[in-house]
Structure formats: structure tokens, C-alpha cells
Amino acid sequence: MYSVLRARKRIHNPLATLRRVGWTAIANLLLVYVATRLWFSADPGALGLLNVVVFVLLVGAADLAWEMLVEVSREGLRKAS
């Protein structure tokens, strides 16, 4: 627990961290919704929402990859100067 509190102090941009975790949280909520609909009503139409889950995860991965590329680029500029 102490390490979590220490790591919280090292977060430079809490909004970016929330955005990164948010994509996964949205996908997880959609997965729970699909699983609930399948469990209680056996509605095969709920499987169509899995496409949305995959899309949300892809957007989240692209967002994280872009942020990593920008950060690596900034570090390269700092080392060059």
C-alpha cells in the first residue's frame, strides 16, 4: 500500500494517467454488460458490442503509443541539446 502512495507522488500528469486507465475501464464495463446480458437473457445481440470493446481497446492502445512516441521524441531532443 505504501508503494502505491509513493507512486502517486511521481505521477507528473494525472489527467493523462486517468485517460489511459479510462479506456481500459470503459472496455471492462462494456464486457461486464455483455456478460450480464448473455448470462441473464441469452441475447446473442449482445455479442455485437464486443466489436465496440475491441475498438475502445484499440483507441486506448493508439493513445498510449502516441503518448510514448511523443515522450521518446522529447527525451531525444533533450539529449541532443
C-alpha positions as CSV (number, residue, x, y, z in Angstrom):
1,M,0.0,0.0,0.0
2,Y,2.9,2.3,0.8
3,S,4.4,1.8,-2.6
4,V,1.1,2.9,-4.2
5,L,1.1,6.1,-2.3
6,R,4.7,6.8,-3.2
7,A,4.0,6.1,-6.9
8,R,1.1,8.6,-6.7
9,K,3.5,11.4,-5.9
10,R,5.6,10.5,-9.1
11,I,2.6,10.9,-11.5
12,H,3.5,14.0,-13.5
13,N,0.2,14.3,-15.4
14,P,-2.7,12.8,-13.5
15,L,-5.1,13.7,-16.4
16,A,-3.1,11.5,-18.8
17,T,-3.0,8.7,-16.3
18,L,-6.7,8.9,-15.9
19,R,-7.2,8.9,-19.7
20,R,-5.0,5.8,-20.0
21,V,-6.9,3.9,-17.3
22,G,-10.2,5.2,-18.6
23,W,-10.0,3.4,-21.9
24,T,-9.5,0.1,-20.1
25,A,-12.2,0.8,-17.6
26,I,-14.7,1.6,-20.3
27,A,-13.9,-1.6,-22.1
28,N,-14.2,-3.6,-18.9
29,L,-17.6,-2.1,-18.1
30,L,-18.8,-3.0,-21.6
31,L,-17.5,-6.5,-21.1
32,V,-19.4,-6.8,-17.9
33,Y,-22.6,-5.5,-19.6
34,V,-22.2,-8.0,-22.4
35,A,-21.6,-10.9,-20.0
36,T,-24.6,-9.9,-17.9
37,R,-26.9,-9.8,-20.9
38,L,-25.6,-13.1,-22.1
39,W,-26.0,-14.7,-18.7
40,F,-29.5,-13.5,-17.8
41,S,-31.2,-13.3,-21.2
42,A,-29.0,-15.3,-23.6
43,D,-29.3,-12.4,-26.0
44,P,-26.9,-13.1,-28.9
45,G,-27.3,-9.4,-30.0
46,A,-25.0,-8.5,-27.1
47,L,-22.1,-10.1,-28.9
48,G,-22.2,-7.2,-31.4
49,L,-21.0,-5.0,-28.5
50,L,-17.7,-6.9,-28.5
51,N,-16.8,-5.0,-31.6
52,V,-17.1,-1.8,-29.6
53,V,-15.0,-3.3,-26.8
54,V,-12.2,-4.1,-29.3
55,F,-12.5,-0.6,-30.9
56,V,-12.2,1.0,-27.4
57,L,-9.2,-1.0,-26.6
58,L,-7.6,-0.2,-29.9
59,V,-8.2,3.5,-29.4
60,G,-6.7,3.2,-25.9
61,A,-3.6,1.4,-27.3
62,A,-3.2,4.0,-30.0
63,D,-3.5,6.8,-27.5
64,L,-0.8,5.2,-25.3
65,A,1.5,4.5,-28.2
66,W,1.2,8.1,-29.4
67,E,2.0,9.4,-25.9
68,M,5.0,7.1,-25.7
69,L,6.3,8.3,-29.1
70,V,5.9,12.0,-28.0
71,E,7.8,11.3,-24.8
72,V,10.6,9.5,-26.5
73,S,10.9,12.3,-29.0
74,R,11.1,14.9,-26.2
75,E,13.8,12.9,-24.5
76,G,15.8,12.7,-27.7
77,L,15.6,16.5,-28.1
78,R,16.7,17.0,-24.5
79,K,19.7,14.7,-25.0
80,A,20.7,16.3,-28.3
81,S,20.8,19.8,-26.8
